[in-house]
């Protein structure tokens, strides 16, 4: 089953990269909604799912998956494409929500084994599902540099 999940998510990435983000989001939704417990239990599937959802711009489903695993809401903001140099992700953690500010050109080059995704998967897998993460009193801002 894990192989079929991974293959379908990789097909979704190929669709998105070919310009069919809507079809890619549909594939992601069918897989994530059907196999969420399996995806949450296996870090390598989680990385593939996060990658596919980001590339397909399935941000609402991405937020729901992360909410189910960590109790935190995710909001993704895309920078304008003409924003100068390609910017790495900027992450802002607030008490109940994490905001990811992403450059669409960086997103277009995102690989499933990117350090950004590996760190995100590690953080999600460490937390117990259903328990919200208690953030610091002050919002935290982090910048992740691509490798």
Buried (B, 14 or more C-beta within 10 A) or exposed (E): EBEEBBEBBBBBBBBBEEEBBEBBBBBBBEBBEEBBEBBBEBBEBBBBBBBBBBBBBBBEBBBBBBBBBBBBBBBBEBBEEEEEEBBBBBBBBBEEBBBBBBBEBBBEEBEBEBEBBBEBBEBBBEBEEEEEBEBEEEEEEEEBEBE
